[in-house]
Amino acid sequence: MQPAVNSTSVMMALLRKAMEQGLLRPIDVQFSGMIAAKHERLLQLAAAVLSRETAAGHTCLPVENLQPEQLFDGRVPALAHELWQAAGMPDRARRTEELAASPAVSDGSQPAPLVLQQGCLYLHRMWQSEGVIARFFSREHVAAAVDEVRVRAVLDALFPAAASPAPDWQKIAAAVAVTSKVSVIAGGPGTGKTTTVTKLLAALLQLTPDSRLRIQLTAPTGKAAARLTRSLALASHELPLTSDERRWFPQQAVTLHRLLGVQPESQLPRYHRKNSLSLDVLVVDEAAMIDLNMMACLTEALPDDARVIFLGDRAQLASVEAGAVFGDICRFAEAGYTAGRAAQLTRLTGYSLPGYSLPGYLPQKRERQKPVIRVCDSLCLLRKSYRFSHSSGIGQLALAINAGAGQSALSLLTASFNASLKDVEHFPSAEQDDYRALLQASVASYQVYLGSVARHADPAEILTTFGDYQLLCALREGPFGVNGLNERIERQLQQNGLITPLVSRRYMKWYAGRPVMINRNDSALGLFNGDVGVALFDVTGCLRVWFRLPDGAMKSVHPGRLPEHETAYAITVHKSQGSEFAHVALVLPNYFSSVLTRELLYTAITRARQRLTIYAGQQIFAAAIGRSTQRCSRLAERLTDCATSSYKYHNQNQAGRG
């Protein structure tokens, strides 16, 4: 007689089958086996899927998504139904009951590896981080008392009135930040985020006695920190600052990892809730790149009386790690300001801003209105682009993609369009000849850079020349990916006699002019993920890799000491965030991939300052525009929950007083 088949072993066997088909990772299956007891079949499935979803950028797993039609994004439906049968095919109510009954799951009031709240399953750390951020942005941040006459005078001097009656959103953003402990300034490329924050910092210094403000600049990557440092330095020279104000004006940005003292061997940063940062004002650039856990660490490390200003582009790709914090917060930007806040901003800027009625309990009318989301009064969108004119193909294409207007975007790539506007070129990528043309164009573009290497130009000049052109890819693997293109470009450069690899077996991948990108932080060396360097021979004939530090200084490192790195003729669009290039070439594969989204195209295109070349089939390009990134998160809902809780508490107190 055959022994009965254990349903648990069936579930684990099916999960391993999903792993073999690339639907799950080994760690997902291992996590499932560690979290769920042998009889908890549904939890085994849920834990594996949650682990995978978190790695894909989601912060939680809606219980309603635990059904065969939505498992693995609809791929391999037969296997999905087998897994669902093994889980007992529970309806939604039973799913929630079964998960909540496990000792590995809590509602957040008790310690447990997983948290089930409002129909969503979280890893405990993700749930905790989301709550930290929601509570931080739900505090009362707008200053109760402001010397409005003085603030208005300072803002008027820094933002002179324009001939146009249209609102100056840069001035409005500065007014928001000057009068709020927390401000979020969002805008696309060329909308003047750097100009705004430069004048804003000048305003804060002028409004502070003796201009004594400890101001710190930070960004997620070394490249973004370096660009922020250079941009603010250039912009500040044009401001009429006193010697004292210039002395306190920030000189250098650092990475978030360096700011918080994150150590590779430890999960706990040096600065946290019990050891806060020593600063008065913090400016955080490229905030869209900050993941959920890093944002939670940052907000907890801020002193209670500090002012923080977040800058970013809400239409860009979200962070590589889980979460889309900046995008979730900016969802409230369209709600507008409360009536009181709008009136204050009108007095401070001279621009008439509409506002909605103040929420809360109104004892004179004995009625209640909807609660206020406090962060709404700390938000400002910069709406005018100063980089791209109406005749710019890059600007028009970015707007069309951001709006999801696929047909309009495709029309901008036609020959008739390019005949009149020269900043955008489009080539198909379907045939072998198209691919060869891509390689030839890339080799020709990098030839200028390698020419500066051959004539032994200064390392700083060589790095600047390298940044004039950048090949961006959507994928890592395959002929259209980073690895395939870097290999083929290097091979072609060598055949053309433009590079000469070393004969040393240990350093056979190295040569003068090899561009590399750092893939792992190394705080001891001062190198961080995303930093780009170039290999050059020094005066002794020794090969060194040169990097530009955030303060503009150059630093060289022996190739053998570098942390994990890769050749950087072609880089991923994700890795390009926080950077700008004179000429960007975007390469899409000749087949559709799930990574192709509207946000990826927008991010890639807006890296270009002057020229853009797109290698993509029209169908692939249009399909990517039609697919927007959706990350499961409850941050927006939890911000609303915080407002509702505060509103109920306020009403109860008012009712009690009555």
Disulfide bonds with the S-S distance in Angstrom:
none
